[in-house]
Amino acid sequence: MSDDLISEFVDKTAMDALSTLIETKDIDEVSTSGAILASAFSGSDAEFKQIADTARDAEKKLISSFSNNLVLLIQKTWVEKSDEDLKARVLYNLQEFTNLLNKKSYTEAYPLFLETVDNVVYLMFGVQTKSKDFENYALRIDPEFGIFWWYIKSLPQSQTWTKGKTRVALLLGMYFLANY
């Protein structure tokens, strides 16, 4: 997604926060950047700060809300017959992802999260998600979702981050979806 396009929807602070989150090794900078991005998603960062600052009860609540909301979203999404197997696989992967999070296996859960989110968005929007114009479309029809999609598509497919940094990146993506 071009910086020009996303800058119509988020301020430079959020754009810089995403770069910092991806590039820094400092966990305090990661948490601060995550809170700035959470604010870009929802207009508030206080709740995310509490979750990211190792509040285990808040994290468990987020995992539960995320899982429940995504299950409902997936189950209510009508799909072509050819996508029914994908829908079943997404539900299975979501359960596996949730199990990994409950074990605090954030690094192992990271690629499954990206795959699951990508597949859920595909189930919702179909082949349009594979077009180069989808990011623009997402921003125009639902700016909050478009900002989330910008975040997801900006994350590296594979990474060698610390467990703490991976945790914040996952929780941030889950934070948006838990409240969507």
Accessible surface in RSA format (square Angstrom, percent):
REM  Atomic radii and reference values for relative SASA: ProtOr
REM  Chains: A
REM  Algorithm: Lee & Richards
REM  Probe-radius: 1.40
REM  Slices: 20
REM RES _ NUM      All-atoms   Total-Side   Main-Chain    Non-polar    All polar
REM                ABS   REL    ABS   REL    ABS   REL    ABS   REL    ABS   REL
RES MET A   1    68.26  35.4   3.34   2.2  64.92 154.6  11.84  10.1  56.42  74.8
RES SER A   2    64.94  54.9  49.10  65.5  15.83  36.5  50.29 107.1  14.65  20.5
RES ASP A   3    98.01  68.7  92.20  91.8   5.82  13.8  24.03  56.6  73.98  73.8
RES ASP A   4   117.22  82.1 112.28 111.8   4.94  11.7  31.20  73.4  86.02  85.8
RES LEU A   5    25.78  14.4  23.48  16.8   2.30   5.8  25.46  17.9   0.32   0.9
RES ILE A   6     0.29   0.2   0.29   0.2   0.00   0.0   0.29   0.2   0.00   0.0
RES SER A   7    59.79  50.5  39.16  52.3  20.63  47.5  23.73  50.5  36.05  50.5
RES GLU A   8   111.57  64.1  72.16  54.6  39.41  93.8  40.44  78.2  71.14  58.1
RES PHE A   9    53.88  27.0  25.39  15.7  28.50  74.2  32.63  19.8  21.25  60.8
RES VAL A  10    10.72   7.1   1.03   0.9   9.68  23.3   9.27   8.1   1.45   3.9
RES ASP A  11    94.57  66.2  80.23  79.9  14.34  33.9  44.23 104.1  50.33  50.2
RES LYS A  12   146.02  71.2 139.20  85.4   6.82  16.2 110.94  99.9  35.08  37.4
RES THR A  13    76.29  54.3  70.52  71.5   5.77  13.8  41.58  55.9  34.71  52.5
RES ALA A  14     2.81   2.6   2.81   4.3   0.00   0.0   2.81   4.0   0.00   0.0
RES MET A  15    34.29  17.8  29.90  19.8   4.39  10.4  27.22  23.1   7.06   9.4
RES ASP A  16    64.54  45.2  62.77  62.5   1.77   4.2  25.40  59.8  39.14  39.0
RES ALA A  17     4.36   4.0   0.08   0.1   4.28   9.7   4.21   5.9   0.15   0.4
RES LEU A  18     9.17   5.1   9.17   6.6   0.00   0.0   9.17   6.4   0.00   0.0
RES SER A  19    53.74  45.4  50.45  67.3   3.29   7.6  20.54  43.7  33.21  46.5
RES THR A  20    46.01  32.7  40.72  41.3   5.29  12.6  20.18  27.1  25.83  39.1
RES LEU A  21     0.00   0.0   0.00   0.0   0.00   0.0   0.00   0.0   0.00   0.0
RES ILE A  22    43.22  24.6  37.82  28.2   5.40  13.0  37.82  27.2   5.40  14.7
RES GLU A  23   134.74  77.4 106.50  80.6  28.24  67.2  41.69  80.6  93.05  76.0
RES THR A  24    20.59  14.6  12.27  12.4   8.31  19.8  13.42  18.0   7.16  10.8
RES LYS A  25   187.69  91.6 165.37 101.5  22.32  53.1 111.25 100.1  76.43  81.4
RES ASP A  26    67.82  47.5  56.65  56.4  11.17  26.4  22.79  53.6  45.03  44.9
RES ILE A  27    80.23  45.7  77.03  57.4   3.20   7.7  77.44  55.8   2.79   7.6
RES ASP A  28   105.14  73.6 102.82 102.3   2.32   5.5  29.04  68.4  76.10  75.9
RES GLU A  29    83.27  47.8  79.87  60.4   3.41   8.1  31.18  60.3  52.10  42.5
RES VAL A  30     0.17   0.1   0.17   0.2   0.00   0.0   0.17   0.1   0.00   0.0
RES SER A  31    23.74  20.1  20.94  27.9   2.80   6.5  13.82  29.4   9.93  13.9
RES THR A  32    80.86  57.5  76.50  77.6   4.36  10.4  53.45  71.8  27.41  41.4
RES SER A  33     5.01   4.2   5.01   6.7   0.00   0.0   0.00   0.0   5.01   7.0
RES GLY A  34     0.00   0.0   0.00   N/A   0.00   0.0   0.00   0.0   0.00   0.0
RES ALA A  35     1.01   0.9   1.01   1.6   0.00   0.0   1.01   1.4   0.00   0.0
RES ILE A  36    52.30  29.8  49.40  36.8   2.91   7.0  50.93  36.7   1.37   3.7
RES LEU A  37     0.00   0.0   0.00   0.0   0.00   0.0   0.00   0.0   0.00   0.0
RES ALA A  38     0.00   0.0   0.00   0.0   0.00   0.0   0.00   0.0   0.00   0.0
RES SER A  39    40.36  34.1  35.64  47.6   4.71  10.9   9.14  19.5  31.22  43.7
RES ALA A  40    28.21  25.9   4.47   6.9  23.74  54.0  17.01  24.0  11.20  29.7
RES PHE A  41     3.84   1.9   0.76   0.5   3.08   8.0   0.88   0.5   2.96   8.5
RES SER A  42    58.28  49.3  26.72  35.7  31.56  72.7  32.05  68.2  26.23  36.8
RES GLY A  43    64.98  80.1   0.00   N/A  64.98  80.1  31.86  87.4  33.12  74.2
RES SER A  44    55.81  47.2  50.54  67.4   5.27  12.1  38.40  81.8  17.41  24.4
RES ASP A  45    43.31  30.3  41.80  41.6   1.51   3.6   1.98   4.7  41.33  41.2
RES ALA A  46    69.27  63.7  60.28  93.0   8.99  20.5  63.18  89.0   6.09  16.1
RES GLU A  47    87.46  50.2  81.57  61.7   5.89  14.0  32.36  62.6  55.10  45.0
RES PHE A  48     0.00   0.0   0.00   0.0   0.00   0.0   0.00   0.0   0.00   0.0
RES LYS A  49    95.68  46.7  94.18  57.8   1.50   3.6  47.15  42.4  48.53  51.7
RES GLN A  50   108.16  60.5  99.91  73.0   8.24  19.6  31.81  67.7  76.34  57.9
RES ILE A  51     5.64   3.2   5.64   4.2   0.00   0.0   5.64   4.1   0.00   0.0
RES ALA A  52     5.04   4.6   0.59   0.9   4.45  10.1   0.59   0.8   4.45  11.8
RES ASP A  53    90.58  63.4  70.72  70.4  19.85  46.9  30.23  71.2  60.34  60.2
RES THR A  54    83.99  59.7  71.67  72.7  12.31  29.3  46.39  62.3  37.60  56.8
RES ALA A  55    29.02  26.7  18.91  29.2  10.11  23.0  29.02  40.9   0.00   0.0
RES ARG A  56    98.36  41.3  93.73  47.8   4.63  11.0  45.80  62.6  52.56  31.9
RES ASP A  57   119.83  83.9 111.71 111.2   8.13  19.2  39.01  91.8  80.82  80.6
RES ALA A  58    18.03  16.6   9.81  15.1   8.22  18.7  15.21  21.4   2.82   7.5
RES GLU A  59     0.05   0.0   0.05   0.0   0.00   0.0   0.00   0.0   0.05   0.0
RES LYS A  60   122.00  59.5 116.27  71.3   5.73  13.6  62.65  56.4  59.35  63.2
RES LYS A  61   144.11  70.3 137.19  84.2   6.92  16.5  90.96  81.9  53.15  56.6
RES LEU A  62     9.58   5.3   5.64   4.0   3.94   9.9   9.21   6.5   0.37   1.0
RES ILE A  63     4.09   2.3   4.09   3.0   0.00   0.0   4.09   2.9   0.00   0.0
RES SER A  64    56.57  47.8  49.93  66.6   6.64  15.3  31.48  67.0  25.09  35.2
RES SER A  65    38.94  32.9  34.12  45.5   4.82  11.1  16.76  35.7  22.18  31.1
RES PHE A  66     0.98   0.5   0.86   0.5   0.13   0.3   0.86   0.5   0.13   0.4
RES SER A  67    15.22  12.9  15.22  20.3   0.00   0.0   3.69   7.9  11.53  16.1
RES ASN A  68    86.26  59.5  83.41  80.6   2.85   6.9  19.89  47.9  66.37  64.2
RES ASN A  69    49.40  34.1  44.17  42.7   5.23  12.6  10.26  24.7  39.13  37.8
RES LEU A  70     1.53   0.9   1.51   1.1   0.02   0.1   1.52   1.1   0.01   0.0
RES VAL A  71    45.39  29.9  45.39  41.1   0.00   0.0  45.39  39.4   0.00   0.0
RES LEU A  72    94.18  52.4  94.16  67.4   0.02   0.1  94.18  66.1   0.00   0.0
RES LEU A  73    50.47  28.1  45.67  32.7   4.80  12.1  49.93  35.1   0.55   1.5
RES ILE A  74     1.35   0.8   0.13   0.1   1.21   2.9   1.35   1.0   0.00   0.0
RES GLN A  75   101.41  56.7  80.93  59.1  20.48  48.8  23.24  49.5  78.16  59.3
RES LYS A  76   163.46  79.7 130.16  79.9  33.30  79.3  81.74  73.6  81.72  87.0
RES THR A  77    20.12  14.3  13.26  13.4   6.86  16.4  15.05  20.2   5.07   7.7
RES TRP A  78   192.78  77.4 172.22  83.4  20.56  48.3 150.75  80.4  42.03  68.2
RES VAL A  79    16.28  10.7   5.43   4.9  10.84  26.1   9.10   7.9   7.18  19.5
RES GLU A  80    99.85  57.3  98.77  74.7   1.08   2.6  35.85  69.3  64.00  52.3
RES LYS A  81   168.93  82.4 154.63  94.9  14.30  34.0 113.24 101.9  55.69  59.3
RES SER A  82   100.89  85.3  63.56  84.8  37.33  86.0  58.36 124.3  42.53  59.6
RES ASP A  83    26.23  18.4  26.12  26.0   0.10   0.2   0.10   0.2  26.12  26.1
RES GLU A  84    85.84  49.3  80.58  61.0   5.26  12.5  26.97  52.2  58.87  48.1
RES ASP A  85   121.03  84.8 115.23 114.7   5.80  13.7  33.94  79.9  87.09  86.9
RES LEU A  86    25.86  14.4  23.88  17.1   1.99   5.0  24.11  16.9   1.76   4.7
RES LYS A  87    38.43  18.7  38.43  23.6   0.00   0.0  18.71  16.8  19.72  21.0
RES ALA A  88    61.87  56.9  52.15  80.5   9.72  22.1  56.16  79.1   5.71  15.1
RES ARG A  89   120.84  50.7 115.26  58.8   5.58  13.3  53.62  73.3  67.22  40.7
RES VAL A  90     0.27   0.2   0.21   0.2   0.06   0.2   0.27   0.2   0.00   0.0
RES LEU A  91    50.59  28.2  43.73  31.3   6.85  17.2  44.07  30.9   6.52  17.5
RES TYR A  92   139.43  65.1 132.86  75.6   6.58  17.1 102.79  77.2  36.64  45.2
RES ASN A  93    15.11  10.4  15.11  14.6   0.00   0.0   0.00   0.0  15.11  14.6
RES LEU A  94     1.27   0.7   1.27   0.9   0.00   0.0   1.27   0.9   0.00   0.0
RES GLN A  95    93.83  52.5  92.42  67.5   1.41   3.4  37.91  80.7  55.92  42.4
RES GLU A  96    61.07  35.1  60.94  46.1   0.13   0.3   9.40  18.2  51.68  42.2
RES PHE A  97     0.84   0.4   0.84   0.5   0.00   0.0   0.84   0.5   0.00   0.0
RES THR A  98    13.71   9.7  13.71  13.9   0.00   0.0  13.58  18.2   0.13   0.2
RES ASN A  99    53.86  37.1  51.38  49.7   2.48   6.0  12.91  31.1  40.95  39.6
RES LEU A 100    23.11  12.9  23.11  16.5   0.00   0.0  23.11  16.2   0.00   0.0
RES LEU A 101     0.16   0.1   0.16   0.1   0.00   0.0   0.16   0.1   0.00   0.0
RES ASN A 102    84.49  58.3  61.38  59.3  23.10  55.6  24.75  59.6  59.73  57.7
RES LYS A 103   144.76  70.6 117.41  72.0  27.36  65.1  76.97  69.3  67.79  72.2
RES LYS A 104    51.39  25.1  49.11  30.1   2.28   5.4  45.19  40.7   6.20   6.6
RES SER A 105    32.64  27.6  23.08  30.8   9.56  22.0  13.58  28.9  19.06  26.7
RES TYR A 106     3.35   1.6   2.75   1.6   0.60   1.6   2.75   2.1   0.60   0.7
RES THR A 107    68.04  48.4  63.14  64.0   4.90  11.7  55.93  75.1  12.11  18.3
RES GLU A 108   113.42  65.1  98.23  74.3  15.19  36.2  43.12  83.4  70.30  57.4
RES ALA A 109     0.00   0.0   0.00   0.0   0.00   0.0   0.00   0.0   0.00   0.0
RES TYR A 110     1.68   0.8   1.68   1.0   0.00   0.0   1.68   1.3   0.00   0.0
RES PRO A 111    73.14  53.3  67.41  61.5   5.73  20.8  69.00  57.0   4.14  25.7
RES LEU A 112    32.10  17.9  29.61  21.2   2.49   6.3  31.32  22.0   0.78   2.1
RES PHE A 113     0.95   0.5   0.89   0.6   0.06   0.2   0.95   0.6   0.00   0.0
RES LEU A 114     7.65   4.3   5.41   3.9   2.24   5.6   5.62   3.9   2.03   5.5
RES GLU A 115    77.16  44.3  69.65  52.7   7.51  17.9  32.46  62.8  44.70  36.5
RES THR A 116     1.63   1.2   1.45   1.5   0.18   0.4   1.63   2.2   0.00   0.0
RES VAL A 117     1.56   1.0   1.14   1.0   0.42   1.0   1.56   1.4   0.00   0.0
RES ASP A 118    36.53  25.6  35.81  35.6   0.72   1.7   9.12  21.5  27.41  27.3
RES ASN A 119    20.52  14.1  20.48  19.8   0.03   0.1   0.03   0.1  20.48  19.8
RES VAL A 120     5.04   3.3   5.04   4.6   0.00   0.0   5.04   4.4   0.00   0.0
RES VAL A 121     3.43   2.3   3.43   3.1   0.00   0.0   3.43   3.0   0.00   0.0
RES TYR A 122    38.90  18.2  38.42  21.9   0.48   1.2  15.84  11.9  23.05  28.4
RES LEU A 123    12.32   6.9   1.77   1.3  10.55  26.5   3.49   2.4   8.83  23.8
RES MET A 124    57.08  29.6  25.57  16.9  31.51  75.0  24.38  20.7  32.70  43.3
RES PHE A 125    45.65  22.8  26.85  16.6  18.80  48.9  33.23  20.1  12.42  35.5
RES GLY A 126    25.18  31.1   0.00   N/A  25.18  31.1  23.83  65.4   1.35   3.0
RES VAL A 127   115.52  76.0 108.62  98.3   6.90  16.6 108.62  94.4   6.90  18.7
RES GLN A 128    66.02  36.9  59.76  43.7   6.25  14.9  27.21  57.9  38.81  29.4
RES THR A 129    18.08  12.9   3.17   3.2  14.91  35.5   3.06   4.1  15.02  22.7
RES LYS A 130   133.15  65.0  99.66  61.1  33.49  79.7  82.64  74.4  50.52  53.8
RES SER A 131    54.67  46.2  36.74  49.0  17.93  41.3  43.44  92.5  11.23  15.7
RES LYS A 132   190.86  93.1 155.93  95.7  34.93  83.2 111.62 100.5  79.23  84.4
RES ASP A 133    89.22  62.5  87.94  87.5   1.28   3.0  25.02  58.9  64.20  64.0
RES PHE A 134     2.07   1.0   1.77   1.1   0.30   0.8   2.07   1.3   0.00   0.0
RES GLU A 135    39.49  22.7  39.42  29.8   0.08   0.2   9.92  19.2  29.58  24.1
RES ASN A 136    60.42  41.7  59.67  57.7   0.74   1.8   9.37  22.6  51.04  49.3
RES TYR A 137    81.06  37.8  74.65  42.5   6.40  16.7  48.90  36.7  32.16  39.6
RES ALA A 138     0.01   0.0   0.01   0.0   0.00   0.0   0.01   0.0   0.00   0.0
RES LEU A 139     0.00   0.0   0.00   0.0   0.00   0.0   0.00   0.0   0.00   0.0
RES ARG A 140   128.17  53.8 100.76  51.4  27.40  65.2  52.69  72.0  75.47  45.7
RES ILE A 141    88.46  50.3  53.13  39.6  35.32  85.1  59.48  42.8  28.98  78.6
RES ASP A 142    41.04  28.7  38.95  38.8   2.10   5.0  14.38  33.8  26.66  26.6
RES PRO A 143    62.56  45.6  62.56  57.0   0.00   0.0  62.56  51.7   0.00   0.0
RES GLU A 144    91.22  52.4  91.16  69.0   0.06   0.1  21.82  42.2  69.40  56.7
RES PHE A 145     2.56   1.3   2.56   1.6   0.00   0.0   2.56   1.6   0.00   0.0
RES GLY A 146     0.00   0.0   0.00   N/A   0.00   0.0   0.00   0.0   0.00   0.0
RES ILE A 147     9.18   5.2   9.18   6.8   0.00   0.0   9.18   6.6   0.00   0.0
RES PHE A 148     0.00   0.0   0.00   0.0   0.00   0.0   0.00   0.0   0.00   0.0
RES TRP A 149     4.97   2.0   4.97   2.4   0.00   0.0   1.92   1.0   3.06   5.0
RES TRP A 150    16.19   6.5  15.04   7.3   1.14   2.7   6.27   3.3   9.91  16.1
RES TYR A 151     0.00   0.0   0.00   0.0   0.00   0.0   0.00   0.0   0.00   0.0
RES ILE A 152     4.52   2.6   3.95   2.9   0.58   1.4   3.95   2.8   0.58   1.6
RES LYS A 153    89.83  43.8  63.03  38.7  26.79  63.8  35.10  31.6  54.72  58.3
RES SER A 154    40.47  34.2  17.38  23.2  23.09  53.2  15.35  32.7  25.11  35.2
RES LEU A 155     6.16   3.4   0.63   0.5   5.53  13.9   0.63   0.4   5.53  14.9
RES PRO A 156    41.10  30.0  30.07  27.4  11.03  40.1  41.10  33.9   0.00   0.0
RES GLN A 157   127.31  71.2 114.81  83.9  12.50  29.8  63.82 135.9  63.49  48.2
RES SER A 158    95.55  80.7  79.69 106.3  15.86  36.5  47.44 101.0  48.11  67.4
RES GLN A 159    33.47  18.7   5.46   4.0  28.01  66.7  11.01  23.4  22.46  17.0
RES THR A 160   143.13 101.8 108.89 110.4  34.24  81.6  83.80 112.6  59.34  89.7
RES TRP A 161    37.79  15.2  22.15  10.7  15.64  36.7  16.67   8.9  21.12  34.3
RES THR A 162    82.91  59.0  73.32  74.3   9.59  22.9  77.59 104.2   5.33   8.1
RES LYS A 163   114.80  56.0 108.04  66.3   6.76  16.1  64.66  58.2  50.14  53.4
RES GLY A 164    28.51  35.2   0.00   N/A  28.51  35.2  22.73  62.4   5.78  12.9
RES LYS A 165     8.43   4.1   8.43   5.2   0.00   0.0   4.90   4.4   3.53   3.8
RES THR A 166     0.00   0.0   0.00   0.0   0.00   0.0   0.00   0.0   0.00   0.0
RES ARG A 167    12.10   5.1  12.10   6.2   0.00   0.0   7.40  10.1   4.70   2.8
RES VAL A 168     2.06   1.4   2.06   1.9   0.00   0.0   2.06   1.8   0.00   0.0
RES ALA A 169     0.47   0.4   0.10   0.1   0.38   0.9   0.46   0.7   0.01   0.0
RES LEU A 170     0.91   0.5   0.64   0.5   0.28   0.7   0.91   0.6   0.00   0.0
RES LEU A 171     0.00   0.0   0.00   0.0   0.00   0.0   0.00   0.0   0.00   0.0
RES LEU A 172     0.00   0.0   0.00   0.0   0.00   0.0   0.00   0.0   0.00   0.0
RES GLY A 173     0.00   0.0   0.00   N/A   0.00   0.0   0.00   0.0   0.00   0.0
RES MET A 174     0.00   0.0   0.00   0.0   0.00   0.0   0.00   0.0   0.00   0.0
RES TYR A 175     7.43   3.5   7.43   4.2   0.01   0.0   1.75   1.3   5.68   7.0
RES PHE A 176    10.70   5.4   7.75   4.8   2.96   7.7  10.12   6.1   0.58   1.7
RES LEU A 177    10.97   6.1   8.43   6.0   2.53   6.4   8.43   5.9   2.53   6.8
RES ALA A 178     7.61   7.0   1.49   2.3   6.12  13.9   1.49   2.1   6.12  16.2
RES ASN A 179    96.49  66.5  59.89  57.9  36.61  88.1  31.09  74.8  65.41  63.2
RES TYR A 180   103.61  48.4  50.85  28.9  52.75 137.3  59.63  44.8  43.98  54.2
END  Absolute sums over single chains surface
CHAIN  1 A     8991.0       7500.5       1490.5       4786.4       4204.6
END  Absolute sums over all chains
TOTAL          8991.0       7500.5       1490.5       4786.4       4204.6
